């Protein structure tokens, strides 16, 4: 058994007859996303801007950024 995001599973496994896709109802799905860059990277400011933008987007659409 494996868990896959729904859109991925439906696009990749729609033609496989030996795979059964089941939906988990009532399960509070979540995803953790992190940004990492090498210490001293010349692009650190750009990565920090990307992280701030992601946090702002999450807040704007009502998702927790914790």
N, CA, C and O of each residue as an XYZ file, in Angstrom:
264
protein
N       0.851     -1.156      0.000
C       0.000      0.000      0.000
C       0.900      1.224      0.000
O       1.949      1.234      0.645
N       0.489      2.246     -0.721
C       1.215      3.511     -0.764
C       0.221      4.655     -0.772
O      -0.911      4.505     -1.233
N       0.652      5.808     -0.256
C      -0.151      7.016     -0.292
C       0.444      7.956     -1.330
O       1.647      8.218     -1.326
N      -0.396      8.454     -2.210
C       0.027      9.399     -3.235
C      -0.946     10.570     -3.240
O      -2.117     10.393     -2.902
N      -0.491     11.759     -3.617
C      -1.434     12.869     -3.816
C      -2.446     12.482     -4.903
O      -2.098     11.825     -5.884
N      -3.684     12.895     -4.712
C      -4.759     12.467     -5.605
C      -4.501     12.811     -7.071
O      -4.678     11.960     -7.943
N      -4.091     14.032     -7.348
C      -3.885     14.411     -8.747
C      -2.800     13.562     -9.406
O      -2.928     13.184    -10.570
N      -1.739     13.264     -8.668
C      -0.680     12.419     -9.208
C      -1.211     11.011     -9.471
O      -1.001     10.450    -10.547
N      -1.894     10.452     -8.489
C      -2.388      9.078     -8.628
C      -3.349      8.957     -9.806
O      -3.275      7.999    -10.575
N      -4.239      9.918     -9.945
C      -5.212      9.850    -11.039
C      -4.551     10.022    -12.409
O      -5.022      9.458    -13.397
N      -3.483     10.784    -12.473
C      -2.832     10.967    -13.771
C      -1.914      9.800    -14.124
O      -1.791      9.448    -15.297
N      -1.278      9.206    -13.142
C      -0.298      8.153    -13.417
C      -0.894      6.743    -13.457
O      -0.389      5.880    -14.176
N      -1.951      6.504    -12.699
C      -2.462      5.138    -12.560
C      -3.821      4.923    -13.214
O      -4.449      3.890    -12.986
N      -4.283      5.856    -14.007
C      -5.628      5.735    -14.569
C      -5.769      4.592    -15.574
O      -6.881      4.121    -15.812
N      -4.673      4.144    -16.161
C      -4.770      3.096    -17.176
C      -4.332      1.724    -16.660
O      -4.442      0.731    -17.379
N      -3.840      1.662    -15.430
C      -3.392      0.388    -14.870
C      -4.581     -0.380    -14.300
O      -5.234      0.076    -13.361
N      -4.854     -1.544    -14.874
C      -6.004     -2.333    -14.439
C      -5.730     -3.085    -13.144
O      -6.671     -3.481    -12.455
N      -4.459     -3.291    -12.798
C      -4.135     -4.061    -11.604
C      -3.913     -3.180    -10.371
O      -3.446     -3.674     -9.345
N      -4.239     -1.890    -10.454
C      -4.098     -0.970     -9.327
C      -5.471     -0.415     -8.990
O      -6.211      0.025     -9.871
N      -5.803     -0.439     -7.707
C      -7.077      0.095     -7.241
C      -6.794      1.362     -6.433
O      -5.983      1.348     -5.507
N      -7.459      2.441     -6.787
C      -7.315      3.701     -6.064
C      -8.469      3.859     -5.088
O      -9.635      3.752     -5.467
N      -8.141      4.112     -3.843
C      -9.140      4.336     -2.805
C      -8.989      5.744     -2.260
O      -7.878      6.272     -2.200
N     -10.084      6.349     -1.867
C     -10.071      7.682     -1.282
C     -10.197      7.562      0.227
O     -11.014      6.785      0.723
N      -9.401      8.318      0.957
C      -9.484      8.351      2.416
C     -10.321      9.549      2.831
O      -9.848     10.685      2.789
N     -11.563      9.302      3.232
C     -12.445     10.381      3.663
C     -12.227     10.683      5.141
O     -11.993      9.778      5.942
N     -12.307     11.954      5.491
C     -12.201     12.358      6.886
C     -10.782     12.344      7.434
O     -10.584     12.502      8.639
N      -9.804     12.159      6.575
C      -8.413     12.135      7.026
C      -7.829     13.524      6.826
O      -7.802     14.022      5.700
N      -7.359     14.162      7.897
C      -6.833     15.517      7.756
C      -5.446     15.516      7.099
O      -4.424     15.472      7.785
N      -5.427     15.564      5.808
C      -4.167     15.530      5.072
C      -3.394     16.824      5.299
O      -3.976     17.899      5.442
N      -2.092     16.697      5.329
C      -1.239     17.882      5.457
C       0.078     17.613      4.750
O       0.405     16.475      4.414
N       0.813     18.669      4.536
C       2.106     18.546      3.867
C       3.050     19.578      4.473
O       2.672     20.732      4.676
N       4.253     19.166      4.755
C       5.287     20.083      5.231
C       6.215     20.398      4.068
O       6.682     19.503      3.363
N       6.469     21.674      3.884
C       7.355     22.113      2.814
C       8.438     22.979      3.434
O       8.149     23.867      4.237
N       9.665     22.724      3.067
C      10.769     23.515      3.590
C      11.681     23.969      2.474
O      11.784     23.320      1.433
N      12.331     25.072      2.697
C      13.322     25.591      1.757
C      14.683     25.531      2.434
O      14.831     25.943      3.584
N      15.651     25.030      1.735
C      16.994     24.902      2.284
C      17.988     25.433      1.262
O      17.845     25.216      0.059
N      18.983     26.124      1.761
C      20.055     26.573      0.877
C      21.375     26.447      1.631
O      21.410     26.406      2.861
N      22.415     26.390      0.890
C      23.749     26.253      1.452
C      24.140     27.535      2.182
O      23.924     28.638      1.680
N      24.717     27.378      3.370
C      25.201     28.540      4.118
C      26.204     29.298      3.254
O      27.091     28.697      2.648
N      26.061     30.591      3.203
C      26.964     31.410      2.407
C      26.603     31.468      0.933
O      27.372     31.996      0.130
N      25.448     30.935      0.565
C      25.021     30.961     -0.830
C      24.881     32.403     -1.309
O      24.375     33.258     -0.583
N      25.319     32.659     -2.497
C      25.173     33.978     -3.087
C      23.731     34.332     -3.406
O      23.415     35.487     -3.690
N      22.860     33.336     -3.359
C      21.439     33.567     -3.665
C      20.572     33.494     -2.415
O      19.355     33.336     -2.517
N      21.182     33.606     -1.235
C      20.436     33.487      0.021
C      19.271     34.478      0.080
O      18.178     34.117      0.515
N      19.487     35.701     -0.346
C      18.419     36.704     -0.301
C      17.233     36.287     -1.175
O      16.083     36.526     -0.808
N      17.499     35.673     -2.314
C      16.416     35.222     -3.191
C      15.646     34.061     -2.555
O      14.422     33.992     -2.662
N      16.365     33.156     -1.894
C      15.685     32.047     -1.224
C      14.839     32.549     -0.058
O      13.735     32.056      0.177
N      15.364     33.534      0.670
C      14.584     34.104      1.775
C      13.335     34.799      1.246
O      12.273     34.709      1.861
N      13.447     35.482      0.129
C      12.289     36.127     -0.496
C      11.254     35.079     -0.930
O      10.052     35.280     -0.758
N      11.723     33.980     -1.483
C      10.828     32.885     -1.868
C      10.084     32.344     -0.652
O       8.879     32.101     -0.723
N      10.783     32.153      0.458
C      10.150     31.654      1.678
C       9.115     32.642      2.203
O       8.022     32.240      2.603
N       9.450     33.931      2.206
C       8.485     34.945      2.664
C       7.253     34.968      1.755
O       6.125     35.076      2.237
N       7.467     34.868      0.466
C       6.341     34.836     -0.465
C       5.455     33.625     -0.247
O       4.230     33.720     -0.332
N       6.068     32.491      0.032
C       5.300     31.268      0.311
C       4.471     31.422      1.569
O       3.305     31.028      1.602
N       5.070     31.998      2.613
C       4.325     32.218      3.858
C       3.153     33.172      3.635
O       2.062     32.950      4.161
N       3.373     34.227      2.861
C       2.303     35.181      2.579
C       1.180     34.528      1.779
O       0.004     34.783      2.037
N       1.535     33.698      0.821
C       0.530     32.994      0.021
C      -0.276     32.044      0.896
O      -1.500     31.989      0.778
N       0.384     31.301      1.766
C      -0.311     30.393      2.677
C      -1.297     31.172      3.551
O      -2.442     30.755      3.729
N      -0.849     32.296      4.090
C      -1.733     33.112      4.931
C      -2.918     33.637      4.125
O      -4.043     33.668      4.623
N      -2.673     34.049      2.887
C      -3.742     34.613      2.051
C      -4.823     33.601      1.705
O      -5.984     33.970      1.530
N      -4.453     32.331      1.603
C      -5.450     31.308      1.239
C      -5.900     30.495      2.446
O      -6.597     29.491      2.300
N      -5.498     30.933      3.645
C      -6.000     30.324      4.871
C      -5.282     29.053      5.300
O      -5.845     28.248      6.043
N      -4.068     28.863      4.852
C      -3.284     27.699      5.276
C      -2.309     28.101      6.377
O      -1.810     29.227      6.389
N      -2.047     27.212      7.270
C      -1.100     27.476      8.333
C       0.327     27.429      7.775
O       0.645     26.574      6.948
N       1.167     28.335      8.223
C       2.555     28.328      7.781
C       3.473     27.808      8.871
O       4.678     28.056      8.825
N       2.940     27.098      9.846
C       3.766     26.540     10.931
C       4.248     25.171     10.591
O       4.955     24.551     11.385
